[in-house]
Amino acid sequence: MTPADQLAQLQERLTRAVASGAFAEAGRALESYSAGTERALRELPLAQRRELASRVLEFYGRALSLARTGRAQACARLCELSPPSPYRSTPAKSRQHWRLDA
């Protein structure tokens, strides 16, 4: 498997994680993707490095856009929630009755 194929698989994994909101998984995928990118850039000839670097920057831009869109949608959902009531409910009174023996 070529470095470009490995990076494509990692890009798909990272994209799925960000799109689904699994940001812990996205963080792990990003670490793998960064390490794979560095390794591929060291192994490839100069002309292919430039092409790969351009694709990686484009992918990072799309991933950031996707994450920002998800965050904006989550914020919009939070804004749609009804505000909390300014009045706090009082605790229910005990239904126990005291008996006095006289």
Gaussian input, Z-matrix of N, CA and C with variables (Angstrom, degrees):
# hf/3-21g

backbone

0 1
 N
 C     1     B1
 C     2     B2     1     A1
 N     3     B3     2     A2     1     D1
 C     4     B4     3     A3     2     D2
 C     5     B5     4     A4     3     D3
 N     6     B6     5     A5     4     D4
 C     7     B7     6     A6     5     D5
 C     8     B8     7     A7     6     D6
 N     9     B9     8     A8     7     D7
 C    10    B10     9     A9     8     D8
 C    11    B11    10    A10     9     D9
 N    12    B12    11    A11    10    D10
 C    13    B13    12    A12    11    D11
 C    14    B14    13    A13    12    D12
 N    15    B15    14    A14    13    D13
 C    16    B16    15    A15    14    D14
 C    17    B17    16    A16    15    D15
 N    18    B18    17    A17    16    D16
 C    19    B19    18    A18    17    D17
 C    20    B20    19    A19    18    D18
 N    21    B21    20    A20    19    D19
 C    22    B22    21    A21    20    D20
 C    23    B23    22    A22    21    D21
 N    24    B24    23    A23    22    D22
 C    25    B25    24    A24    23    D23
 C    26    B26    25    A25    24    D24
 N    27    B27    26    A26    25    D25
 C    28    B28    27    A27    26    D26
 C    29    B29    28    A28    27    D27
 N    30    B30    29    A29    28    D28
 C    31    B31    30    A30    29    D29
 C    32    B32    31    A31    30    D30
 N    33    B33    32    A32    31    D31
 C    34    B34    33    A33    32    D32
 C    35    B35    34    A34    33    D33
 N    36    B36    35    A35    34    D34
 C    37    B37    36    A36    35    D35
 C    38    B38    37    A37    36    D36
 N    39    B39    38    A38    37    D37
 C    40    B40    39    A39    38    D38
 C    41    B41    40    A40    39    D39
 N    42    B42    41    A41    40    D40
 C    43    B43    42    A42    41    D41
 C    44    B44    43    A43    42    D42
 N    45    B45    44    A44    43    D43
 C    46    B46    45    A45    44    D44
 C    47    B47    46    A46    45    D45
 N    48    B48    47    A47    46    D46
 C    49    B49    48    A48    47    D47
 C    50    B50    49    A49    48    D48
 N    51    B51    50    A50    49    D49
 C    52    B52    51    A51    50    D50
 C    53    B53    52    A52    51    D51
 N    54    B54    53    A53    52    D52
 C    55    B55    54    A54    53    D53
 C    56    B56    55    A55    54    D54
 N    57    B57    56    A56    55    D55
 C    58    B58    57    A57    56    D56
 C    59    B59    58    A58    57    D57
 N    60    B60    59    A59    58    D58
 C    61    B61    60    A60    59    D59
 C    62    B62    61    A61    60    D60
 N    63    B63    62    A62    61    D61
 C    64    B64    63    A63    62    D62
 C    65    B65    64    A64    63    D63
 N    66    B66    65    A65    64    D64
 C    67    B67    66    A66    65    D65
 C    68    B68    67    A67    66    D66
 N    69    B69    68    A68    67    D67
 C    70    B70    69    A69    68    D68
 C    71    B71    70    A70    69    D69
 N    72    B72    71    A71    70    D70
 C    73    B73    72    A72    71    D71
 C    74    B74    73    A73    72    D72
 N    75    B75    74    A74    73    D73
 C    76    B76    75    A75    74    D74
 C    77    B77    76    A76    75    D75
 N    78    B78    77    A77    76    D76
 C    79    B79    78    A78    77    D77
 C    80    B80    79    A79    78    D78
 N    81    B81    80    A80    79    D79
 C    82    B82    81    A81    80    D80
 C    83    B83    82    A82    81    D81
 N    84    B84    83    A83    82    D82
 C    85    B85    84    A84    83    D83
 C    86    B86    85    A85    84    D84
 N    87    B87    86    A86    85    D85
 C    88    B88    87    A87    86    D86
 C    89    B89    88    A88    87    D87
 N    90    B90    89    A89    88    D88
 C    91    B91    90    A90    89    D89
 C    92    B92    91    A91    90    D90
 N    93    B93    92    A92    91    D91
 C    94    B94    93    A93    92    D92
 C    95    B95    94    A94    93    D93
 N    96    B96    95    A95    94    D94
 C    97    B97    96    A96    95    D95
 C    98    B98    97    A97    96    D96
 N    99    B99    98    A98    97    D97
 C   100   B100    99    A99    98    D98
 C   101   B101   100   A100    99    D99
 N   102   B102   101   A101   100   D100
 C   103   B103   102   A102   101   D101
 C   104   B104   103   A103   102   D102
 N   105   B105   104   A104   103   D103
 C   106   B106   105   A105   104   D104
 C   107   B107   106   A106   105   D105
 N   108   B108   107   A107   106   D106
 C   109   B109   108   A108   107   D107
 C   110   B110   109   A109   108   D108
 N   111   B111   110   A110   109   D109
 C   112   B112   111   A111   110   D110
 C   113   B113   112   A112   111   D111
 N   114   B114   113   A113   112   D112
 C   115   B115   114   A114   113   D113
 C   116   B116   115   A115   114   D114
 N   117   B117   116   A116   115   D115
 C   118   B118   117   A117   116   D116
 C   119   B119   118   A118   117   D117
 N   120   B120   119   A119   118   D118
 C   121   B121   120   A120   119   D119
 C   122   B122   121   A121   120   D120
 N   123   B123   122   A122   121   D121
 C   124   B124   123   A123   122   D122
 C   125   B125   124   A124   123   D123
 N   126   B126   125   A125   124   D124
 C   127   B127   126   A126   125   D125
 C   128   B128   127   A127   126   D126
 N   129   B129   128   A128   127   D127
 C   130   B130   129   A129   128   D128
 C   131   B131   130   A130   129   D129
 N   132   B132   131   A131   130   D130
 C   133   B133   132   A132   131   D131
 C   134   B134   133   A133   132   D132
 N   135   B135   134   A134   133   D133
 C   136   B136   135   A135   134   D134
 C   137   B137   136   A136   135   D135
 N   138   B138   137   A137   136   D136
 C   139   B139   138   A138   137   D137
 C   140   B140   139   A139   138   D138
 N   141   B141   140   A140   139   D139
 C   142   B142   141   A141   140   D140
 C   143   B143   142   A142   141   D141
 N   144   B144   143   A143   142   D142
 C   145   B145   144   A144   143   D143
 C   146   B146   145   A145   144   D144
 N   147   B147   146   A146   145   D145
 C   148   B148   147   A147   146   D146
 C   149   B149   148   A148   147   D147
 N   150   B150   149   A149   148   D148
 C   151   B151   150   A150   149   D149
 C   152   B152   151   A151   150   D150
 N   153   B153   152   A152   151   D151
 C   154   B154   153   A153   152   D152
 C   155   B155   154   A154   153   D153
 N   156   B156   155   A155   154   D154
 C   157   B157   156   A156   155   D155
 C   158   B158   157   A157   156   D156
 N   159   B159   158   A158   157   D157
 C   160   B160   159   A159   158   D158
 C   161   B161   160   A160   159   D159
 N   162   B162   161   A161   160   D160
 C   163   B163   162   A162   161   D161
 C   164   B164   163   A163   162   D162
 N   165   B165   164   A164   163   D163
 C   166   B166   165   A165   164   D164
 C   167   B167   166   A166   165   D165
 N   168   B168   167   A167   166   D166
 C   169   B169   168   A168   167   D167
 C   170   B170   169   A169   168   D168
 N   171   B171   170   A170   169   D169
 C   172   B172   171   A171   170   D170
 C   173   B173   172   A172   171   D171
 N   174   B174   173   A173   172   D172
 C   175   B175   174   A174   173   D173
 C   176   B176   175   A175   174   D174
 N   177   B177   176   A176   175   D175
 C   178   B178   177   A177   176   D176
 C   179   B179   178   A178   177   D177
 N   180   B180   179   A179   178   D178
 C   181   B181   180   A180   179   D179
 C   182   B182   181   A181   180   D180
 N   183   B183   182   A182   181   D181
 C   184   B184   183   A183   182   D182
 C   185   B185   184   A184   183   D183
 N   186   B186   185   A185   184   D184
 C   187   B187   186   A186   185   D185
 C   188   B188   187   A187   186   D186
 N   189   B189   188   A188   187   D187
 C   190   B190   189   A189   188   D188
 C   191   B191   190   A190   189   D189
 N   192   B192   191   A191   190   D190
 C   193   B193   192   A192   191   D191
 C   194   B194   193   A193   192   D192
 N   195   B195   194   A194   193   D193
 C   196   B196   195   A195   194   D194
 C   197   B197   196   A196   195   D195
 N   198   B198   197   A197   196   D196
 C   199   B199   198   A198   197   D197
 C   200   B200   199   A199   198   D198
 N   201   B201   200   A200   199   D199
 C   202   B202   201   A201   200   D200
 C   203   B203   202   A202   201   D201
 N   204   B204   203   A203   202   D202
 C   205   B205   204   A204   203   D203
 C   206   B206   205   A205   204   D204
 N   207   B207   206   A206   205   D205
 C   208   B208   207   A207   206   D206
 C   209   B209   208   A208   207   D207
 N   210   B210   209   A209   208   D208
 C   211   B211   210   A210   209   D209
 C   212   B212   211   A211   210   D210
 N   213   B213   212   A212   211   D211
 C   214   B214   213   A213   212   D212
 C   215   B215   214   A214   213   D213
 N   216   B216   215   A215   214   D214
 C   217   B217   216   A216   215   D215
 C   218   B218   217   A217   216   D216
 N   219   B219   218   A218   217   D217
 C   220   B220   219   A219   218   D218
 C   221   B221   220   A220   219   D219
 N   222   B222   221   A221   220   D220
 C   223   B223   222   A222   221   D221
 C   224   B224   223   A223   222   D222
 N   225   B225   224   A224   223   D223
 C   226   B226   225   A225   224   D224
 C   227   B227   226   A226   225   D225
 N   228   B228   227   A227   226   D226
 C   229   B229   228   A228   227   D227
 C   230   B230   229   A229   228   D228
 N   231   B231   230   A230   229   D229
 C   232   B232   231   A231   230   D230
 C   233   B233   232   A232   231   D231
 N   234   B234   233   A233   232   D232
 C   235   B235   234   A234   233   D233
 C   236   B236   235   A235   234   D234
 N   237   B237   236   A236   235   D235
 C   238   B238   237   A237   236   D236
 C   239   B239   238   A238   237   D237
 N   240   B240   239   A239   238   D238
 C   241   B241   240   A240   239   D239
 C   242   B242   241   A241   240   D240
 N   243   B243   242   A242   241   D241
 C   244   B244   243   A243   242   D242
 C   245   B245   244   A244   243   D243
 N   246   B246   245   A245   244   D244
 C   247   B247   246   A246   245   D245
 C   248   B248   247   A247   246   D246
 N   249   B249   248   A248   247   D247
 C   250   B250   249   A249   248   D248
 C   251   B251   250   A250   249   D249
 N   252   B252   251   A251   250   D250
 C   253   B253   252   A252   251   D251
 C   254   B254   253   A253   252   D252
 N   255   B255   254   A254   253   D253
 C   256   B256   255   A255   254   D254
 C   257   B257   256   A256   255   D255
 N   258   B258   257   A257   256   D256
 C   259   B259   258   A258   257   D257
 C   260   B260   259   A259   258   D258
 N   261   B261   260   A260   259   D259
 C   262   B262   261   A261   260   D260
 C   263   B263   262   A262   261   D261
 N   264   B264   263   A263   262   D262
 C   265   B265   264   A264   263   D263
 C   266   B266   265   A265   264   D264
 N   267   B267   266   A266   265   D265
 C   268   B268   267   A267   266   D266
 C   269   B269   268   A268   267   D267
 N   270   B270   269   A269   268   D268
 C   271   B271   270   A270   269   D269
 C   272   B272   271   A271   270   D270
 N   273   B273   272   A272   271   D271
 C   274   B274   273   A273   272   D272
 C   275   B275   274   A274   273   D273
 N   276   B276   275   A275   274   D274
 C   277   B277   276   A276   275   D275
 C   278   B278   277   A277   276   D276
 N   279   B279   278   A278   277   D277
 C   280   B280   279   A279   278   D278
 C   281   B281   280   A280   279   D279
 N   282   B282   281   A281   280   D280
 C   283   B283   282   A282   281   D281
 C   284   B284   283   A283   282   D282
 N   285   B285   284   A284   283   D283
 C   286   B286   285   A285   284   D284
 C   287   B287   286   A286   285   D285
 N   288   B288   287   A287   286   D286
 C   289   B289   288   A288   287   D287
 C   290   B290   289   A289   288   D288
 N   291   B291   290   A290   289   D289
 C   292   B292   291   A291   290   D290
 C   293   B293   292   A292   291   D291
 N   294   B294   293   A293   292   D292
 C   295   B295   294   A294   293   D293
 C   296   B296   295   A295   294   D294
 N   297   B297   296   A296   295   D295
 C   298   B298   297   A297   296   D296
 C   299   B299   298   A298   297   D297
 N   300   B300   299   A299   298   D298
 C   301   B301   300   A300   299   D299
 C   302   B302   301   A301   300   D300
 N   303   B303   302   A302   301   D301
 C   304   B304   303   A303   302   D302
 C   305   B305   304   A304   303   D303

   B1=1.4427
   B2=1.5308
   B3=1.2904
   B4=1.4632
   B5=1.5234
   B6=1.3311
   B7=1.4706
   B8=1.5302
   B9=1.3362
   B10=1.4675
   B11=1.5331
   B12=1.3347
   B13=1.4674
   B14=1.5272
   B15=1.3278
   B16=1.4587
   B17=1.5250
   B18=1.3336
   B19=1.4570
   B20=1.5240
   B21=1.3164
   B22=1.4630
   B23=1.5277
   B24=1.3323
   B25=1.4624
   B26=1.5233
   B27=1.3368
   B28=1.4590
   B29=1.5288
   B30=1.3245
   B31=1.4615
   B32=1.5247
   B33=1.3233
   B34=1.4602
   B35=1.5258
   B36=1.3274
   B37=1.4689
   B38=1.5257
   B39=1.3231
   B40=1.4563
   B41=1.5265
   B42=1.3154
   B43=1.4641
   B44=1.5209
   B45=1.3360
   B46=1.4653
   B47=1.5223
   B48=1.3255
   B49=1.4653
   B50=1.5259
   B51=1.3181
   B52=1.4655
   B53=1.5235
   B54=1.3224
   B55=1.4651
   B56=1.5250
   B57=1.3255
   B58=1.4609
   B59=1.5234
   B60=1.3265
   B61=1.4596
   B62=1.5151
   B63=1.3110
   B64=1.4709
   B65=1.5227
   B66=1.3088
   B67=1.4545
   B68=1.5281
   B69=1.3163
   B70=1.4641
   B71=1.5327
   B72=1.3347
   B73=1.4684
   B74=1.5237
   B75=1.3262
   B76=1.4681
   B77=1.5261
   B78=1.3137
   B79=1.4663
   B80=1.5134
   B81=1.3289
   B82=1.4691
   B83=1.5271
   B84=1.3293
   B85=1.4637
   B86=1.5209
   B87=1.3213
   B88=1.4641
   B89=1.5252
   B90=1.3237
   B91=1.4679
   B92=1.5278
   B93=1.3235
   B94=1.4744
   B95=1.5181
   B96=1.3202
   B97=1.4610
   B98=1.5289
   B99=1.3186
   B100=1.4677
   B101=1.5237
   B102=1.3344
   B103=1.4667
   B104=1.5280
   B105=1.3348
   B106=1.4581
   B107=1.5177
   B108=1.3185
   B109=1.4683
   B110=1.5199
   B111=1.3197
   B112=1.4662
   B113=1.5261
   B114=1.3220
   B115=1.4673
   B116=1.5345
   B117=1.3256
   B118=1.4650
   B119=1.5260
   B120=1.3120
   B121=1.4595
   B122=1.5316
   B123=1.3367
   B124=1.4628
   B125=1.5234
   B126=1.3285
   B127=1.4680
   B128=1.5268
   B129=1.3062
   B130=1.4650
   B131=1.5231
   B132=1.3308
   B133=1.4665
   B134=1.5326
   B135=1.3149
   B136=1.4643
   B137=1.5271
   B138=1.3170
   B139=1.4701
   B140=1.5279
   B141=1.3262
   B142=1.4673
   B143=1.5262
   B144=1.3354
   B145=1.4666
   B146=1.5177
   B147=1.3332
   B148=1.4669
   B149=1.5211
   B150=1.3218
   B151=1.4653
   B152=1.5239
   B153=1.3333
   B154=1.4627
   B155=1.5237
   B156=1.3217
   B157=1.4597
   B158=1.5236
   B159=1.3199
   B160=1.4601
   B161=1.5303
   B162=1.3313
   B163=1.4668
   B164=1.5242
   B165=1.3416
   B166=1.4644
   B167=1.5307
   B168=1.3247
   B169=1.4597
   B170=1.5321
   B171=1.3048
   B172=1.4637
   B173=1.5323
   B174=1.3348
   B175=1.4646
   B176=1.5257
   B177=1.3361
   B178=1.4635
   B179=1.5271
   B180=1.3151
   B181=1.4608
   B182=1.5214
   B183=1.3431
   B184=1.4651
   B185=1.5238
   B186=1.3312
   B187=1.4678
   B188=1.5312
   B189=1.3189
   B190=1.4674
   B191=1.5175
   B192=1.3137
   B193=1.4600
   B194=1.5227
   B195=1.3239
   B196=1.4572
   B197=1.5273
   B198=1.3275
   B199=1.4680
   B200=1.5303
   B201=1.3180
   B202=1.4689
   B203=1.5214
   B204=1.3233
   B205=1.4652
   B206=1.5180
   B207=1.3158
   B208=1.4669
   B209=1.5095
   B210=1.3153
   B211=1.4626
   B212=1.5281
   B213=1.3303
   B214=1.4594
   B215=1.5261
   B216=1.3274
   B217=1.4663
   B218=1.5241
   B219=1.3300
   B220=1.4637
   B221=1.5249
   B222=1.3155
   B223=1.4688
   B224=1.5255
   B225=1.3236
   B226=1.4628
   B227=1.5312
   B228=1.3292
   B229=1.4677
   B230=1.5259
   B231=1.3278
   B232=1.4619
   B233=1.5216
   B234=1.3284
   B235=1.4654
   B236=1.5187
   B237=1.3147
   B238=1.4611
   B239=1.5163
   B240=1.3171
   B241=1.4584
   B242=1.5200
   B243=1.3130
   B244=1.4642
   B245=1.5243
   B246=1.3233
   B247=1.4610
   B248=1.5224
   B249=1.3004
   B250=1.4644
   B251=1.5321
   B252=1.2833
   B253=1.4627
   B254=1.5236
   B255=1.3404
   B256=1.4679
   B257=1.5273
   B258=1.3257
   B259=1.4550
   B260=1.5184
   B261=1.2876
   B262=1.4572
   B263=1.5196
   B264=1.2710
   B265=1.4635
   B266=1.5218
   B267=1.3095
   B268=1.4591
   B269=1.5169
   B270=1.3060
   B271=1.4631
   B272=1.5284
   B273=1.2890
   B274=1.4694
   B275=1.5160
   B276=1.3250
   B277=1.4671
   B278=1.5240
   B279=1.2889
   B280=1.4565
   B281=1.5212
   B282=1.2953
   B283=1.4588
   B284=1.5319
   B285=1.2934
   B286=1.4608
   B287=1.5286
   B288=1.3099
   B289=1.4671
   B290=1.5265
   B291=1.2921
   B292=1.4478
   B293=1.5215
   B294=1.2823
   B295=1.4672
   B296=1.5149
   B297=1.2652
   B298=1.4546
   B299=1.5232
   B300=1.3004
   B301=1.4681
   B302=1.5190
   B303=1.2929
   B304=1.4462
   B305=1.4904
   A1=108.50
   A2=116.09
   A3=120.81
   A4=110.17
   A5=116.40
   A6=118.68
   A7=112.70
   A8=116.66
   A9=119.62
   A10=111.12
   A11=117.33
   A12=121.02
   A13=110.83
   A14=116.01
   A15=120.22
   A16=110.44
   A17=116.45
   A18=119.63
   A19=111.39
   A20=117.16
   A21=120.30
   A22=110.65
   A23=116.88
   A24=120.19
   A25=111.07
   A26=116.28
   A27=119.74
   A28=111.16
   A29=117.40
   A30=120.77
   A31=110.69
   A32=116.86
   A33=120.60
   A34=110.83
   A35=115.86
   A36=120.69
   A37=110.76
   A38=115.75
   A39=120.57
   A40=111.29
   A41=117.10
   A42=121.25
   A43=111.18
   A44=117.36
   A45=120.77
   A46=111.14
   A47=116.49
   A48=119.76
   A49=111.17
   A50=117.31
   A51=120.24
   A52=110.06
   A53=117.44
   A54=121.09
   A55=111.84
   A56=116.78
   A57=119.62
   A58=112.44
   A59=117.27
   A60=120.21
   A61=113.54
   A62=117.62
   A63=121.89
   A64=107.85
   A65=116.03
   A66=119.68
   A67=113.35
   A68=118.47
   A69=119.71
   A70=109.47
   A71=115.23
   A72=120.04
   A73=110.39
   A74=116.70
   A75=120.71
   A76=110.55
   A77=117.41
   A78=120.88
   A79=111.71
   A80=115.95
   A81=119.34
   A82=110.55
   A83=116.25
   A84=120.03
   A85=110.81
   A86=116.92
   A87=120.72
   A88=111.01
   A89=116.82
   A90=119.93
   A91=110.44
   A92=116.37
   A93=120.37
   A94=110.92
   A95=116.64
   A96=121.25
   A97=110.64
   A98=116.78
   A99=120.02
   A100=111.59
   A101=116.14
   A102=119.81
   A103=110.58
   A104=117.24
   A105=121.10
   A106=112.35
   A107=116.20
   A108=120.67
   A109=110.71
   A110=116.42
   A111=120.00
   A112=111.13
   A113=116.01
   A114=120.34
   A115=110.47
   A116=116.44
   A117=120.22
   A118=110.95
   A119=117.44
   A120=120.38
   A121=111.82
   A122=116.61
   A123=119.44
   A124=111.80
   A125=116.64
   A126=120.59
   A127=113.68
   A128=118.34
   A129=121.17
   A130=112.36
   A131=116.75
   A132=120.02
   A133=110.64
   A134=116.18
   A135=122.27
   A136=112.92
   A137=118.52
   A138=121.10
   A139=111.19
   A140=115.51
   A141=118.84
   A142=111.46
   A143=117.23
   A144=120.66
   A145=111.19
   A146=115.36
   A147=119.59
   A148=110.66
   A149=116.07
   A150=120.34
   A151=110.60
   A152=116.16
   A153=120.58
   A154=110.87
   A155=116.89
   A156=120.32
   A157=110.83
   A158=116.73
   A159=120.90
   A160=110.96
   A161=117.08
   A162=120.61
   A163=111.81
   A164=115.86
   A165=119.80
   A166=109.96
   A167=117.24
   A168=119.80
   A169=111.05
   A170=116.65
   A171=120.65
   A172=110.44
   A173=115.57
   A174=119.71
   A175=110.96
   A176=117.19
   A177=119.95
   A178=110.66
   A179=117.27
   A180=120.70
   A181=112.08
   A182=116.16
   A183=119.85
   A184=111.08
   A185=117.02
   A186=120.49
   A187=110.63
   A188=117.26
   A189=119.92
   A190=110.86
   A191=116.44
   A192=120.47
   A193=110.83
   A194=116.82
   A195=121.62
   A196=110.83
   A197=117.28
   A198=120.86
   A199=110.78
   A200=117.50
   A201=120.63
   A202=111.38
   A203=116.55
   A204=120.12
   A205=110.20
   A206=117.11
   A207=120.97
   A208=111.93
   A209=116.98
   A210=120.99
   A211=110.42
   A212=117.50
   A213=120.84
   A214=111.01
   A215=116.57
   A216=119.69
   A217=111.16
   A218=116.50
   A219=119.81
   A220=110.55
   A221=117.56
   A222=121.05
   A223=110.76
   A224=116.63
   A225=120.20
   A226=110.50
   A227=116.80
   A228=119.79
   A229=110.13
   A230=117.60
   A231=120.15
   A232=111.29
   A233=116.61
   A234=120.28
   A235=111.45
   A236=117.77
   A237=121.44
   A238=113.23
   A239=117.24
   A240=120.06
   A241=109.47
   A242=115.79
   A243=118.51
   A244=108.82
   A245=116.10
   A246=118.96
   A247=110.45
   A248=117.26
   A249=119.31
   A250=109.77
   A251=115.58
   A252=120.72
   A253=109.71
   A254=116.33
   A255=117.95
   A256=111.77
   A257=116.73
   A258=120.99
   A259=109.13
   A260=114.76
   A261=119.04
   A262=108.73
   A263=115.92
   A264=118.35
   A265=108.76
   A266=114.32
   A267=118.63
   A268=108.52
   A269=116.54
   A270=118.13
   A271=110.25
   A272=115.78
   A273=120.57
   A274=109.97
   A275=113.84
   A276=118.50
   A277=109.11
   A278=113.29
   A279=119.01
   A280=109.45
   A281=115.76
   A282=119.58
   A283=111.16
   A284=115.47
   A285=118.54
   A286=109.15
   A287=116.22
   A288=120.95
   A289=107.84
   A290=113.59
   A291=118.89
   A292=109.05
   A293=114.88
   A294=120.14
   A295=108.04
   A296=114.01
   A297=118.87
   A298=109.17
   A299=115.24
   A300=118.86
   A301=107.31
   A302=115.46
   A303=118.26
   A304=111.80
   D1=131.34
   D2=-177.76
   D3=-78.00
   D4=159.41
   D5=176.97
   D6=-57.96
   D7=-35.11
   D8=179.04
   D9=-65.12
   D10=-38.01
   D11=177.67
   D12=-66.33
   D13=-42.14
   D14=178.51
   D15=-62.14
   D16=-42.62
   D17=179.44
   D18=-66.04
   D19=-36.54
   D20=178.20
   D21=-62.73
   D22=-41.27
   D23=177.45
   D24=-64.59
   D25=-42.33
   D26=178.78
   D27=-65.85
   D28=-35.94
   D29=176.84
   D30=-62.84
   D31=-43.01
   D32=178.68
   D33=-62.63
   D34=-43.46
   D35=179.37
   D36=-61.98
   D37=-44.42
   D38=179.98
   D39=-66.10
   D40=-41.69
   D41=179.23
   D42=-62.93
   D43=-44.00
   D44=178.55
   D45=-62.36
   D46=-41.65
   D47=-178.52
   D48=-65.62
   D49=-43.41
   D50=179.80
   D51=-67.14
   D52=-43.22
   D53=-178.17
   D54=-64.02
   D55=-33.91
   D56=-178.98
   D57=-85.58
   D58=-8.25
   D59=179.78
   D60=84.27
   D61=11.60
   D62=178.37
   D63=-86.34
   D64=79.14
   D65=-171.29
   D66=-74.14
   D67=-24.70
   D68=174.22
   D69=-66.42
   D70=-44.23
   D71=176.64
   D72=-64.72
   D73=-38.72
   D74=178.71
   D75=-62.55
   D76=-37.34
   D77=177.72
   D78=-63.89
   D79=-42.45
   D80=178.01
   D81=-66.77
   D82=-40.94
   D83=179.16
   D84=-65.74
   D85=-35.83
   D86=179.15
   D87=-65.69
   D88=-39.26
   D89=176.88
   D90=-61.89
   D91=-45.75
   D92=178.57
   D93=-63.24
   D94=-41.50
   D95=-179.19
   D96=-64.93
   D97=-43.58
   D98=179.00
   D99=-62.71
   D100=-44.14
   D101=179.13
   D102=-64.25
   D103=-41.89
   D104=178.36
   D105=-64.89
   D106=-37.38
   D107=178.28
   D108=-65.10
   D109=-46.01
   D110=178.94
   D111=-60.89
   D112=-43.03
   D113=179.78
   D114=-63.77
   D115=-43.68
   D116=-179.51
   D117=-65.80
   D118=-39.00
   D119=-179.94
   D120=-65.80
   D121=-32.30
   D122=177.50
   D123=-72.44
   D124=-33.04
   D125=-174.41
   D126=-85.05
   D127=-27.80
   D128=-173.45
   D129=-82.26
   D130=153.59
   D131=172.81
   D132=-68.31
   D133=164.78
   D134=-171.93
   D135=-56.26
   D136=-46.20
   D137=-177.84
   D138=-61.28
   D139=-41.49
   D140=179.79
   D141=-73.42
   D142=-29.30
   D143=176.61
   D144=-60.95
   D145=-44.46
   D146=-179.10
   D147=-62.44
   D148=-43.23
   D149=179.36
   D150=-63.30
   D151=-44.97
   D152=179.70
   D153=-64.41
   D154=-43.50
   D155=179.34
   D156=-60.06
   D157=-40.12
   D158=177.86
   D159=-63.43
   D160=-43.68
   D161=179.06
   D162=-65.72
   D163=-37.94
   D164=-179.98
   D165=-65.73
   D166=-43.98
   D167=178.85
   D168=-63.13
   D169=-39.17
   D170=177.61
   D171=-63.72
   D172=-42.04
   D173=179.35
   D174=-64.81
   D175=-44.06
   D176=178.11
   D177=-59.20
   D178=-39.76
   D179=177.72
   D180=-61.65
   D181=-43.30
   D182=178.55
   D183=-66.90
   D184=-40.52
   D185=-179.65
   D186=-64.93
   D187=-41.30
   D188=177.25
   D189=-63.80
   D190=-41.99
   D191=178.48
   D192=-61.32
   D193=-42.81
   D194=179.21
   D195=-63.69
   D196=-43.61
   D197=179.19
   D198=-65.46
   D199=-40.48
   D200=178.77
   D201=-66.27
   D202=-38.48
   D203=177.54
   D204=-63.37
   D205=-44.48
   D206=177.68
   D207=-61.55
   D208=-41.15
   D209=178.92
   D210=-65.75
   D211=-41.14
   D212=178.88
   D213=-64.20
   D214=-39.74
   D215=178.07
   D216=-65.39
   D217=-39.74
   D218=178.18
   D219=-65.05
   D220=-40.04
   D221=177.64
   D222=-64.39
   D223=-40.02
   D224=179.08
   D225=-63.63
   D226=-39.34
   D227=178.17
   D228=-65.39
   D229=-38.96
   D230=178.29
   D231=-64.67
   D232=-37.99
   D233=-179.96
   D234=-67.44
   D235=-26.83
   D236=-179.69
   D237=-77.14
   D238=-15.23
   D239=179.62
   D240=-69.01
   D241=148.36
   D242=178.99
   D243=-71.57
   D244=144.80
   D245=-179.60
   D246=-69.34
   D247=153.89
   D248=179.13
   D249=-67.17
   D250=149.68
   D251=-179.48
   D252=-69.42
   D253=139.41
   D254=177.27
   D255=-73.16
   D256=-15.25
   D257=-179.27
   D258=-98.41
   D259=129.20
   D260=177.72
   D261=-90.49
   D262=141.50
   D263=178.50
   D264=-72.08
   D265=140.79
   D266=179.44
   D267=-83.01
   D268=146.91
   D269=179.18
   D270=-64.54
   D271=144.84
   D272=179.83
   D273=-64.93
   D274=139.63
   D275=178.98
   D276=-73.31
   D277=147.19
   D278=179.49
   D279=-67.26
   D280=140.83
   D281=179.64
   D282=-94.23
   D283=8.72
   D284=177.81
   D285=-77.56
   D286=144.37
   D287=177.71
   D288=-118.06
   D289=143.20
   D290=178.14
   D291=-87.14
   D292=140.16
   D293=174.40
   D294=-114.61
   D295=131.83
   D296=176.49
   D297=-109.25
   D298=126.16
   D299=176.09
   D300=-92.45
   D301=125.86
   D302=-178.71
   D303=-105.01

